Amino acid sequence: MGLFDSFNPLIKIAKQVVKGVQAGIMQQVNIVDTAVKTPVNAMIGQVVGGVWKGEGADAFVEVCKNLVLPEAESIMSTGRTMSGGIGQALDIMERADKQATGFLTDLTGSYFKVIYRG
């Protein structure tokens, strides 16, 4: 067991927490898709299909296509971007952990060589 091995479980816990946050963000993106985008598209399809006719129907479709759906897509895109950034941060954290462990191994190995050379 190395000098700093007691930190390794803390890093593993931190990674699990961050991955949980990342999964939660993607879950919210999926909710926006299923609770907003899909039903709005279905309503647009019904209106265009003739369920509702007239200026009000045209205005409804216009607002949905030009305001509601782009906003929903923007929210989803932001969530995806945030999740990707978190993934990159995890990669950086893992590389830093490996690099620090390598430095520590090199340092302790050199230190003990000097001590036991005697």
C-alpha positions as CSV (number, residue, x, y, z in Angstrom):
1,M,0.0,0.0,0.0
2,G,1.4,3.3,-1.1
3,L,1.7,6.5,0.9
4,F,-1.3,8.2,-0.7
5,D,-3.4,5.2,-1.4
6,S,-6.0,6.4,1.2
7,F,-6.9,9.2,-1.2
8,N,-7.8,6.8,-4.0
9,P,-11.2,5.8,-2.6
10,L,-12.1,9.5,-2.3
11,I,-11.2,10.0,-5.9
12,K,-13.4,7.1,-6.9
13,I,-16.3,8.5,-4.9
14,A,-15.8,11.9,-6.5
15,K,-15.9,10.3,-9.9
16,Q,-19.1,8.4,-9.1
17,V,-20.7,11.6,-7.9
18,V,-19.7,13.5,-11.0
19,K,-20.9,10.7,-13.3
20,G,-24.2,10.8,-11.4
21,V,-24.6,14.5,-12.0
22,Q,-23.7,13.9,-15.7
23,A,-26.4,11.2,-15.9
24,G,-28.9,13.4,-14.2
25,I,-28.3,16.2,-16.8
26,M,-28.8,13.8,-19.7
27,Q,-32.0,12.5,-18.0
28,Q,-33.3,16.1,-18.0
29,V,-32.4,16.5,-21.6
30,N,-34.4,13.3,-22.4
31,I,-37.4,14.7,-20.3
32,V,-37.4,17.9,-22.4
33,D,-37.4,15.7,-25.5
34,T,-40.3,13.4,-24.4
35,A,-42.3,15.9,-22.4
36,V,-42.0,19.0,-24.7
37,K,-40.6,18.4,-28.1
38,T,-42.4,15.1,-29.0
39,P,-45.9,16.3,-27.9
40,V,-45.5,19.7,-29.6
41,N,-44.5,18.0,-32.8
42,A,-47.5,15.7,-32.5
43,M,-49.8,18.7,-32.0
44,I,-48.3,20.5,-35.0
45,G,-48.9,17.3,-37.1
46,Q,-52.6,17.2,-36.0
47,V,-53.2,20.9,-36.7
48,V,-51.5,20.7,-40.1
49,G,-53.5,17.5,-40.7
50,G,-56.7,19.5,-40.5
51,V,-57.9,19.0,-36.9
52,W,-57.9,22.8,-36.4
53,K,-58.1,25.3,-39.3
54,G,-58.0,29.0,-39.6
55,E,-55.8,31.9,-38.5
56,G,-55.6,30.6,-35.0
57,A,-54.3,27.3,-36.2
58,D,-51.8,28.9,-38.4
59,A,-50.6,31.1,-35.6
60,F,-50.3,28.1,-33.2
61,V,-48.2,26.2,-35.7
62,E,-46.0,29.3,-36.3
63,V,-45.4,29.9,-32.6
64,C,-44.6,26.3,-32.0
65,K,-42.2,26.0,-34.9
66,N,-40.5,29.4,-34.4
67,L,-40.5,29.7,-30.6
68,V,-41.3,26.6,-28.6
69,L,-39.3,24.0,-30.6
70,P,-36.2,26.1,-31.0
71,E,-36.2,26.9,-27.2
72,A,-36.6,23.3,-26.4
73,E,-33.8,22.4,-28.7
74,S,-31.6,25.1,-27.1
75,I,-32.2,23.7,-23.7
76,M,-31.4,20.2,-24.8
77,S,-28.2,21.5,-26.6
78,T,-27.1,23.3,-23.5
79,G,-27.6,20.1,-21.4
80,R,-25.7,18.0,-23.9
81,T,-22.8,20.6,-24.0
82,M,-22.8,20.6,-20.2
83,S,-22.7,16.9,-20.0
84,G,-19.8,16.8,-22.6
85,G,-17.9,19.3,-20.5
86,I,-18.3,17.2,-17.4
87,G,-17.1,14.2,-19.3
88,Q,-14.0,16.2,-20.4
89,A,-13.4,17.3,-16.8
90,L,-13.6,13.6,-15.7
91,D,-11.0,12.7,-18.3
92,I,-8.7,15.5,-17.0
93,M,-9.2,14.4,-13.4
94,E,-8.4,10.8,-14.3
95,R,-5.2,11.8,-16.2
96,A,-4.1,14.1,-13.3
97,D,-4.7,11.2,-10.9
98,K,-2.6,8.9,-13.0
99,Q,0.1,11.5,-13.4
100,A,0.2,12.3,-9.7
101,T,0.4,8.6,-8.8
102,G,3.3,8.2,-11.3
103,F,5.1,11.2,-9.8
104,L,4.6,9.9,-6.3
105,T,5.8,6.4,-7.3
106,D,8.9,7.9,-8.9
107,L,9.5,10.2,-5.9
108,T,9.1,7.5,-3.3
109,G,11.2,5.1,-5.3
110,S,14.1,7.6,-5.6
111,Y,13.8,8.4,-1.9
112,F,14.0,4.8,-0.7
113,K,16.9,4.1,-3.1
114,V,18.9,6.9,-1.4
115,I,18.0,5.7,2.1
116,Y,18.8,2.1,1.5
117,R,22.0,2.7,-0.5
118,G,23.9,3.4,2.8
